Amino acid sequence: FDRVRYRIAGSTFRATDIAQWLALQVASDALADAGYQDGINLPKDTTGVILGNTLTGEVTRANTLRLRWPYVQKVIKSTLADLGVSTDQQTVILKEAEQRYKGSFPPMNHENLAGGLSNTIPGRICNHFDFHGGGYTVDGACAASLLSITTACTQLESHGLDVAIAGGEDISLDPFERVGFAKMGALAEHEMLVYDSRSSGFLPGEGCGIVVLKRLDDAVKDGNKIYSVVKGWGVSSDGQGGLTTPSTIGQAFALRRAYTRAGYGIETASFIEGHGTGTTVGDKVELAALASVMNESPAAQEADVPAVGVGSVKANIGHTKAAAGIAGFIKTTLALHNQVIPPMPGCVKP
């Protein structure tokens, strides 16, 4: 990250989670690709930033360990006392231990709080480009970055925004996440297999993806480079279903809502970019939901219905959690734009 280019002071840079700098860099690249280098010529009062994020970044949680020194000191002191170490020796040991312990983390200052908050990730982008349309994060776990798209589209549709910078970021490959997923039995022990009969879990990934959205009429009028058009979207939850277990009924609700808004049926799709995490339960539930909605179409009763391809970019880059949806969104958009569906590994026995 070129902090000099973005006019970021060294003290600010060191006190801030790298998630904020990665998002600022990617947003800058997205704007440049859209023809708005450095945010020039954008309607700043009606340009907003909506990003999906769940855990800020791993640096934030690591650095809070420095603040736990009083507890660590208490444990060490109690242990030394129980072992019969003299008070003078305890003082020497604790002083040395404190220096070594705190030396692994940057000193805390007045910028650490803002530098460690998830909501400051889009705020950092608004601040740099002087956008006044609002900047905030949405958190729907692995759906977070797709919720940023639906939220942005709704804002554009209602004319709350004229330009929306949307997407998601996840760079949290730390023990809190990995041990948690391991205890849930969600991690692959070997190769990650997606939509495969032997699927047993996913491999975690990390990354950031950001797109620039406008109303189609405005994009055409302004001569923007248009990769694809978002025709519809749908959101659902599983209600009283399992809190961490997916539901066919819940996913079917979202599909119906999306295609109803789009104005055409799911049976017209020739390819579907799915969630596809490679978990035993998740893949089966998702395919069942797709099949159930597809079977509701009158066309599904015809013998010559063409096959529909299903893929997941997670097989290529791992499960990027809060950024997973935007990864699939970008993959699908570029597949449409280039008329090429990228190959997907990890599905040997569908």
C-alpha positions in Angstrom: 0.0 0.0 0.0 1.4 3.4 -1.1 0.6 5.5 1.9 2.4 8.5 0.5 0.2 8.5 -2.6 -2.9 8.4 -0.4 -1.5 11.1 2.0 -1.6 8.8 5.0 0.7 9.7 8.0 3.0 6.9 9.2 1.4 6.9 12.7 -2.1 6.6 11.2 -0.9 3.8 8.9 0.6 1.8 11.8 -2.4 2.2 14.1 -4.9 1.1 11.5 -5.9 -2.4 10.5 -4.6 -3.2 7.0 -8.2 -4.1 6.0 -8.8 -0.4 5.7 -5.9 0.2 3.4 -6.7 -2.8 1.2 -10.3 -1.6 0.7 -9.1 1.9 -0.1 -6.7 0.6 -2.7 -9.3 -1.7 -4.3 -11.9 1.0 -4.3 -9.4 3.3 -6.1 -8.7 0.7 -8.7 -12.4 0.1 -9.2 -13.1 3.8 -9.7 -10.2 4.1 -12.2 -11.5 1.1 -14.2 -15.0 2.8 -14.2 -13.4 6.0 -15.7 -13.4 8.0 -12.4 -9.7 8.2 -11.6 -9.2 9.6 -8.1 -13.0 10.1 -7.9 -13.0 13.0 -10.4 -16.3 13.8 -12.1 -18.4 11.8 -9.6 -21.5 13.4 -8.0 -19.9 13.4 -4.6 -23.0 14.4 -2.7 -24.8 11.3 -4.1 -22.0 8.8 -4.2 -22.0 6.3 -1.3 -19.9 3.3 -0.2 -21.5 0.1 1.1 -19.2 -2.8 2.0 -19.7 -6.2 3.5 -17.5 -7.1 6.4 -17.7 -9.2 9.5 -14.6 -9.1 11.6 -12.6 -6.1 10.4 -9.2 -7.7 10.0 -7.0 -10.1 11.9 -4.6 -7.3 12.8 -7.2 -5.6 15.0 -7.7 -8.7 17.1 -4.0 -9.4 17.3 -3.2 -5.9 18.6 -5.8 -6.1 21.3 -3.6 -8.7 23.0 -1.3 -5.8 24.0 -4.2 -4.5 26.1 -4.4 -7.9 27.9 -1.0 -7.4 29.6 -2.5 -6.7 33.0 -4.2 -10.1 33.0 -1.1 -11.9 31.7 1.0 -10.1 34.3 -1.4 -11.2 37.1 -1.1 -14.9 35.9 2.7 -14.7 35.7 3.0 -13.0 39.1 0.7 -15.6 40.8 2.6 -18.5 39.2 6.0 -17.1 40.2 4.8 -16.6 43.8 3.5 -20.2 43.9 6.9 -21.4 42.8 8.6 -19.6 45.6 10.3 -16.9 43.5 11.3 -13.9 45.6 9.6 -10.5 45.3 12.7 -8.9 43.9 13.1 -11.6 41.2 9.4 -11.4 40.3 9.9 -7.7 39.7 12.8 -8.3 37.3 11.1 -11.1 35.5 7.8 -9.2 35.1 9.6 -6.1 33.7 11.5 -8.2 31.1 8.3 -10.2 30.3 6.3 -6.9 29.8 8.9 -5.6 27.3 9.0 -8.8 25.3 5.2 -9.2 25.3 4.3 -5.6 24.3 7.2 -5.5 21.8 5.3 -7.6 19.4 2.5 -5.0 19.0 2.5 -1.4 18.0 1.9 1.1 20.8 -1.7 2.3 21.3 -2.6 5.9 20.4 -5.7 8.0 19.7 -6.1 6.4 16.2 -6.3 2.8 17.2 -10.1 2.8 17.9 -11.1 4.2 14.5 -8.3 2.1 12.9 -9.8 -1.1 14.2 -13.5 -0.6 13.5 -15.3 -2.3 10.7 -17.4 0.8 9.9 -14.3 2.8 9.3 -13.4 0.7 6.2 -16.0 2.4 4.0 -15.5 5.6 6.0 -11.9 5.6 5.0 -12.9 5.6 1.3 -15.5 8.3 1.8 -12.9 10.4 3.6 -10.3 10.0 1.0 -12.5 10.8 -2.0 -14.8 13.3 -0.2 -18.0 11.3 -0.8 -21.1 12.6 1.0 -23.7 9.9 0.1 -23.0 7.7 3.2 -20.5 5.0 4.0 -21.3 1.9 6.1 -20.8 -1.8 6.4 -23.4 -4.5 6.2 -22.9 -7.9 7.9 -24.8 -11.0 6.9 -21.9 -13.4 7.4 -21.0 -15.1 4.1 -23.8 -13.1 2.4 -22.4 -9.8 3.5 -21.0 -8.6 0.2 -24.1 -9.7 -1.7 -26.2 -7.7 0.8 -24.0 -4.7 0.0 -25.0 -5.2 -3.6 -28.7 -5.5 -2.8 -28.6 -2.5 -0.5 -26.7 -0.4 -3.1 -29.2 -1.4 -5.8 -32.1 -0.5 -3.6 -30.5 2.9 -2.9 -30.0 3.5 -6.6 -33.5 2.4 -7.5 -35.0 4.8 -4.9 -32.6 7.6 -6.1 -31.1 7.8 -2.6 -27.7 7.4 -4.5 -26.6 8.1 -8.0 -23.3 6.1 -7.7 -22.8 3.2 -5.3 -19.4 1.7 -4.5 -20.2 -1.8 -3.2 -18.5 -5.1 -2.4 -16.9 -6.8 0.5 -13.7 -7.7 2.3 -12.4 -10.5 4.5 -8.8 -10.8 5.7 -9.4 -12.7 8.9 -7.4 -15.9 8.7 -6.6 -15.9 12.4 -7.2 -18.5 15.2 -10.6 -17.1 16.2 -12.0 -17.9 12.8 -10.1 -21.0 11.9 -10.4 -22.8 15.2 -14.1 -21.9 15.3 -14.8 -23.3 11.8 -12.7 -26.4 12.7 -14.8 -27.0 15.8 -17.9 -26.7 13.6 -16.5 -29.4 11.3 -16.7 -27.0 8.3 -13.0 -27.1 7.2 -11.7 -29.5 4.6 -8.9 -31.7 5.9 -7.5 -32.3 2.5 -8.5 -31.1 -1.0 -11.5 -28.8 -1.2 -14.3 -30.5 -3.2 -17.3 -28.4 -4.3 -20.7 -29.9 -5.4 -18.9 -33.3 -5.2 -20.3 -36.4 -3.5 -17.2 -36.5 -1.3 -17.4 -32.8 -0.2 -16.3 -32.5 3.4 -15.5 -28.8 4.0 -13.9 -25.7 2.7 -10.5 -24.1 2.7 -10.5 -20.5 4.0 -9.5 -17.7 1.6 -9.2 -14.0 1.9 -9.6 -10.9 -0.3 -11.4 -7.8 -1.2 -13.7 -7.1 -4.2 -15.4 -3.8 -5.1 -17.6 -2.8 -8.0 -19.1 0.6 -9.1 -22.8 0.6 -9.7 -25.1 3.1 -11.4 -28.6 3.1 -12.8 -28.4 1.7 -16.3 -29.9 4.8 -18.0 -27.3 7.0 -16.3 -24.5 4.6 -17.2 -25.5 4.7 -20.9 -26.0 8.4 -20.9 -22.6 9.0 -19.3 -20.8 6.6 -21.7 -19.6 4.3 -18.9 -18.0 0.9 -19.6 -20.8 -1.5 -18.7 -19.8 -5.1 -17.7 -23.3 -6.4 -16.8 -26.8 -5.4 -15.7 -28.3 -6.4 -12.3 -31.9 -7.2 -13.1 -33.1 -8.5 -9.8 -32.2 -9.5 -6.3 -33.8 -11.3 -3.4 -33.1 -11.8 0.3 -34.4 -14.3 2.8 -33.6 -16.0 6.1 -34.3 -19.4 7.5 -36.6 -18.3 10.3 -36.7 -21.0 12.9 -34.5 -23.3 10.9 -31.0 -24.2 12.2 -29.0 -21.1 13.2 -25.9 -22.3 11.4 -27.4 -24.9 9.2 -28.8 -23.9 5.8 -32.4 -24.4 4.8 -33.7 -25.4 1.4 -36.9 -23.5 2.1 -35.1 -20.3 3.0 -32.8 -20.4 0.0 -35.8 -21.0 -2.3 -37.5 -17.9 -1.0 -34.5 -15.8 -2.0 -34.4 -17.3 -5.5 -38.1 -16.8 -6.1 -37.9 -13.2 -5.0 -34.8 -12.5 -7.2 -36.3 -13.9 -10.3 -39.7 -12.3 -9.7 -38.0 -8.9 -9.5 -35.9 -9.7 -12.6 -39.0 -10.5 -14.5 -38.0 -13.9 -15.9 -37.8 -17.5 -14.6 -34.8 -19.3 -13.3 -35.3 -21.9 -16.1 -34.0 -19.3 -18.6 -30.5 -19.4 -16.9 -27.9 -21.4 -18.6 -25.4 -21.0 -15.8 -25.7 -20.4 -12.1 -22.9 -19.2 -9.9 -23.7 -20.7 -6.5 -22.5 -20.4 -3.0 -20.8 -23.8 -3.1 -18.8 -24.0 0.1 -17.8 -27.7 -0.2 -19.5 -28.6 3.0 -21.5 -31.8 3.2 -24.7 -30.2 4.2 -24.4 -26.9 2.4 -23.9 -28.1 -1.1 -26.7 -30.6 -1.0 -29.2 -28.0 0.4 -28.2 -25.4 -2.2 -28.6 -27.8 -5.1 -31.9 -29.0 -3.7 -33.2 -25.4 -3.4 -32.2 -24.6 -7.0 -33.8 -27.8 -8.2 -37.0 -27.1 -6.3 -37.5 -23.6 -7.7 -36.6 -24.8 -11.2 -39.1 -27.6 -11.0 -41.9 -25.1 -10.3 -41.6 -23.8 -13.9 -43.9 -25.2 -16.5 -40.9 -25.6 -18.8 -39.4 -28.0 -16.3 -42.0 -30.6 -17.3 -40.7 -30.6 -20.9 -38.4 -33.4 -21.9 -36.0 -31.2 -23.9 -35.1 -28.7 -21.1 -31.4 -27.9 -21.5 -28.9 -28.7 -18.7 -27.9 -25.8 -16.4 -24.3 -25.4 -15.3 -23.6 -24.7 -11.6 -20.3 -23.5 -10.4 -18.6 -21.8 -7.4 -15.5 -19.5 -7.5 -14.6 -20.8 -4.0 -13.2 -23.9 -5.6 -10.6 -21.6 -7.3 -9.8 -19.2 -4.5 -11.2 -20.7 -1.3 -14.1 -19.5 0.8 -13.6 -15.8 1.4 -16.5 -15.5 3.9 -17.7 -11.9 4.0 -16.1 -11.3 0.5 -17.4 -14.6 -1.0 -20.5 -13.0 -2.6 -18.6 -10.3 -4.4 -16.1 -12.8 -5.7 -18.9 -14.8 -7.3 -20.5 -11.6 -8.5 -17.3 -10.5 -10.2 -16.7 -13.9 -11.7 -20.2 -14.1 -13.1 -20.0 -10.5 -14.4 -16.7 -11.2 -16.2 -18.0 -14.5 -17.5 -21.0 -12.7 -19.1 -18.7 -9.8 -20.4 -16.2 -12.1 -22.0 -18.6 -14.9 -22.8 -16.3 -17.5 -21.1 -17.1 -19.5 -18.0 -13.9 -20.1 -16.1 -13.2 -23.8 -15.3 -14.0 -25.0 -11.7 -11.7 -27.6 -10.1 -12.7 -29.8 -7.2 -15.8 -31.5 -8.6 -14.8 -35.0 -9.8 -17.9 -36.9 -8.8 -20.9 -34.5 -8.9 
